[in-house]
Amino acid sequence: MTRLRTFLGSMAGRLFVILLLGMMAAAVGVTLLAEAHRRQDFERQNLARIADRLQGFVNLLDANPELRSRLLAVGGANVREVKGAFRVGEADTGLMQILAEREGSVAGARVRATSFRACLPPFPEFLPPPERTSAPPPARRRDAGYLPPRCRLVELELGDGTPLKLALQYPSVARSGSFAFDPLFLSLLALAIAALAYAVARIACAPLQRLADAATELGQDLQREPLPVAGPREVRRAAEAFNAMQQRLQRHLGERTQMLAAITHDLQTPLTRLRLRLENVADVPLRERLVNDLAAMQALIREGLELARSAESAEQRVALDLDSLLQSVAEDAAEAGHEVVFGQGCGAVLLLRPLAMHRLFSNLVDNAVKYAQSARIDARVRDGQVEVCIRDHGPGLAADELEAVFTPFLRLETSRSRQTGGAGLGLTIARTLAEKNGARLVLRAPSDGGGGLEAVVTWRTPAWSVPRR
């Protein structure tokens, strides 16, 4: 049910439903119209045959006046002379229109519905009359597959002006039931329409899906291969526009990185001269404050350049053992004198950029030890997702600050530490690196209530994983 709901919520699913309902309605409508047209043709042909019989009999009477009485006594095919009075009903306009188009005496004939007794031959006089009873005669059972015979009273004048009344019998004919469709035919039609609608929906939405996948990959890798320009004219135009946008983004980020690198390089010389001159300041407290400010300025420049480079990386993905990477990050931090341990491993091998991932987890570990002096790294596979958790036992963050700390140049020293180091770009760079490698970085409070903070990196796309052999 979840898959069906997901499919119907997609563009392909909605297009499939629209095509299915539209083509089914069109097929049913065309079938009904064809059935109605077929019935009309059948009725007209049947009336034409009845008119032929009537015209043949009337022409025979006109051509043989001396045999007229004997012909009327014998009658023709479903035609006989009417003697006596019978109840009449509405005029049969269909048969009258057909007779009016013909030549001879039948052209001016008047046809009306009458009792079926008028079409029955008279009973012989030696038969006893039927007994009259109060009970009504039993109703005749009608077969739903046939139209019962009908009787029409035809009034006309022969060629010599003799008036004539004839009883014309419509024979019973087979008719279709109320449900004129074959269930097997409907099932095959619905199956064929559903298959065609699904194929058309998938074909129509495939370029849109490729464009969406390319946009997702572009957010993770700006240096990805351009989108192939193929397909219909509209699809080619969309692919060309997407590739042009990718090129503009690459050029923009390249220019920005180059500009920051040039600024950083040009600032190194004056900053070095300024550092040498500050060493000659006689006031020791003033000299220390100025040197610290200069060091903060240099750190800010370096981290700004690192942030720009993190958004534009040409490093290729390789199959990386995640446990080995996390173990090396923990050992590097421990060698630097920090209390960092690697606890649980997950055994996952992922397609990642090694340098970017090392910088990502190093930033998270540095952030943890700066505010809590210790950290623990754990990796696990949960619900088909690879999750890396870096836990510290520091003062933690308020709920409204868990997302705000990812804002560039934003520092919350009052809630985390009394130190003022850092430029407020560490977590921003870490999230950028995570997104570039198909992961999601969030901060959260530990579920065990022990205090501190957890930085969790999650890979939610199984396509990034490589099975370990």
Sequence and secondary structure as in RCSB ss.txt:
>XXXX:A:sequence
MTRLRTFLGSMAGRLFVILLLGMMAAAVGVTLLAEAHRRQDFERQNLARIADRLQGFVNLLDANPELRSRLLAVG
GANVREVKGAFRVGEADTGLMQILAEREGSVAGARVRATSFRACLPPFPEFLPPPERTSAPPPARRRDAGYLPPR
CRLVELELGDGTPLKLALQYPSVARSGSFAFDPLFLSLLALAIAALAYAVARIACAPLQRLADAATELGQDLQRE
PLPVAGPREVRRAAEAFNAMQQRLQRHLGERTQMLAAITHDLQTPLTRLRLRLENVADVPLRERLVNDLAAMQAL
IREGLELARSAESAEQRVALDLDSLLQSVAEDAAEAGHEVVFGQGCGAVLLLRPLAMHRLFSNLVDNAVKYAQSA
RIDARVRDGQVEVCIRDHGPGLAADELEAVFTPFLRLETSRSRQTGGAGLGLTIARTLAEKNGARLVLRAPSDGG
GGLEAVVTWRTPAWSVPRR
>XXXX:A:secstr
 HHHHHHHHSHHHHHHHHHHHHHHHHHHHHHHHHHHHHHHHHHHHHHHHHHHHHHHHHHHHHH GGGHHHHHHH 
BTTEEE  S   EEEE HHHHHHHHTS SGGGG EEEEE GGGGS    TTS      SS        TTEE  E
EEEEEEE TTS EEEEEEEE  EE   S  S HHHHHHHHHHHHHHHHHHHHHHHHHHHHHHHHHHHHHH TT  
     SSHHHHHHHHHHHHHHHHHHHHHHHHHHHHHHHHHHHHHHHHHHHHHHTT S HHHHHHHHHHHHHHHHH
HHHHHHHHHHTS     EEEEHHHHHHHHHHHHHHTT EEEE      EEEE HHHHHHHHHHHHHHHHHHHSEE
EEEEEEETTEEEEEEEE S    GGGTTGGGSTT   HHHH S   S S HHHHHHHHHHHTTEEEEEE  TTS 
 SEEEEEEE  GGGEE   
